[in-house]
């Protein structure tokens, strides 16, 4: 069961309890009916009154249930990790042009609005106009390179389970990358990992500005990768 479902169930139980308490309070504080008046009530009126009192708790609970979706959204909004984990990146795939709701070329403000969460800087801004940002409370190991206030690259780091649209991910082999992108991969030595840089150049002219770069280790397995605008996407040291 998801976090939101558990929260919803807890809220439902709370609402039922509140409805019952409110009904009990209403019954306890209701003015007493004089005995003479009670005796004057017809039998069917007494039965109707008894039925109405019995249904009152259900009415209170039903009324409270109308507000349950609003409560769930409010609870999720106050817990950003729920939104990020289960909504934004649950089924996200890395594209040449971005990931999830993030599109390469967005301003930092547009990216923040698209996520519905603040983007916080990672480390120090070594490059002056270049810096890395990450969604607040995100569980995936990824970052967004921002240059001149625009997202130009998505980095997927060790520990992430995110995959590309074609299925490439951390742990994929050189052979698998070549299978995912036949005839589109250029390999050059990677002095940092003793492996290779595997660069995908798209065949679609409309995507000629973008690249996918995979870094492999000495065993030929992907240890990290990135997507974004050329030439920034090829910078091995990021913003340095």
N, C-alpha and C positions, 0 to 999 in steps of 0.2 A: 504493500500500500504506500502511495506517495506521501510526502510531507504535507501537501495541501489537503489530501483526503483525511489524514489523521487530524489535522487542525480543524477541518470541517466537522468531523465526527465529535471532537471535543466541544466545538461551539454548539453543535446540535444538542448535546447532552446538557450543556449549560442553559440553553434556551428553554429546554423542557423543564429544567429545575426552576428557572425564573418564572415560567408560565404557571407552574403549580404553586409557587410561593405567592405570586400575585393573586391567584384565585383564592387561596386560603386567606390572604390578607383581606380581600374584598368581602369574603363571607364573614370573617371575624368582625369587620368594622361596619357591616351593613346594619341599618337600624332594625331593631326587633319589631316583629309584627304583633300587635295586640292579640290576645287569645280570642277576644270576641270577633275580631276581624277574620282570624283563621277559621273559626267555626262557620263563618258566613260564606267561605269560599266553596264553590261547587266542587264535587269530586274530580271532574275533568280538569278544572283550573288548577287544583292541587297537583294532579299528575303532570300537567304541563310545566308547572313551576319546578317540580322535582327533576324532570327531564332537562329543563334549561340549565339548572344548577349542575347536573351531571356532565353536560356538554361544555360548560364554561372552560374547564382546563384544556379541552381539545381546541376550542376556539383560540385561546391564548397561545397555545403552541403553534397552531397553523399560522396565526398572524406573525409570530416570531420567525417562522420558516421563510416568510417572504423576504426577510432581510439577510438570510444566510449567504446568498451569493455575494452580496455587498460586503459582508463580514469577511468572507474568504479572500476577496480581492484586497481588502484593507490589511488583513493579516499578512498576505503575501507581499504587499507593497512595503510593509514594515520589516520584512525579512528578505533582503535582496538575494540571498543565496538560493531561495526557492525559485525566484523568477529566472535567475541565470541558469541554474542547473537544469530545471525542468522545462523551460520555455525557450530561451535564446539559443542554447547550444545543445539541446537534447538530441536533435537530428541534424545538426549543422554540418556542412561539408565545406572544405576549403576549395575556393574557386580561384582562377587566375585573377579575377576582379574583386575578391573579397571573401568574406565568410559570414553566414547568417545574414542579419540585417545590415552588416557593415559593408559598404561599397568603397573600393579604392578611389580616392579623390575627394571623399567627404571631408568637410571641415571637422575639427574636433567637436564643435557644438552640434553639428548634424549627426555625427557618430553617437554622441551622448544621447541625443533625442531618439535615435533609432533603437538603441539598446534599452532606453528607459532607466539607465543607471549611470552614475558618474564614472568617468574614466580618470584613473589616478596615475600620476607619473611613477615610473620605475627607476630607482637609482638616481644618479645625477645627470644633468643635462650637459654631457661632455662636448656635444657638437654645436652648442650655441642655439641654432635654429632647428636642430634635430634632437628628438627625444622619444623615449618609449613610454607607452601608456598601456594600462591593463584595466579591464572592467573591475569595479569594486566587488569583492567577495566572489570572484570567479574560481572554479575548481580546476579548470583546464590550464595547462602550462602554455600560455600563448601571450603575445604582446603585439601592439600596433606601433609601427614606426611612424612618427608624425614629423613632417618637415614643413616649415612655414605654415603651421596650423592645419595641415592637411594629412590625412591618413594615406600613405603611399605604399605600405608594405605590411603583411601579416606574417609574423614569425611563430612557428609551432616548435616548441622546445621539448627536450627529453621528459618523458612522463605523461605526455598528452596522448589521448586515444583518438584525437581528431584525424579524419581521413579526407583525402581529396575526393572530388566527384568521381574520379576513375577508380578509387579504392586504395591509392597509395597512402602509406602512413609510416610512422616511426616503427622500425623493425622490418620494413619491406626490403627485399634484396635488390641488387643491381639488375638481376635478370627480370624480376617482377616489374621494376620500373620500366624497363625496355618493352615489356609486354603490354603494360598499361598505355604507353605512349610510343607506339612503333614508328621508327623513322624520325622522331622529333627530339631525341635526347643527344646532347653533346657532353662528353665526359672529359674533364681535365683533372690533373692531380690536385689533391687537397693536402697541403703540408701540415695543416692543423690536426687532422685525424688520421693521416697516413692512408686515407681512402681517396674518394673522388668528389668533385662537384658535378652533379648531374643536372644539366640545365635544359628545361623544356622551352623551346621556342614555338609558339602556336602557329599553325598553318593558316588560320583565319586572318586575313588582312586587318579586320576590325579589331583584332586582339594583339596586333603587332607591338603595341607599347608594353605588353605584360609578359612576365616570365614566371616559371615555377623552378625553384632551385632546391635540389635535394643534396644533403651532405651525408656521405657514407663513411664508415670506419674501415679499418684494415681488413675486416672480414666481409666487406661489401654490403653491410646493412645500413639503412638510413638511421641516422642518429638525431637529425633535426631537418626541418625544411621551411621554406618560405614562399610566399606569392606576393606579387606586386609589380610596381612600375619599374621599367628598365631606365637607368642603370642601377638605381638604388637597391633593387632586389638582389643584385649580384655582389653587394658590398659584404665581404665575409666578416668584417668587424662591426657591423651595424652602424651606429651613430659615431663611432670613434673616428 
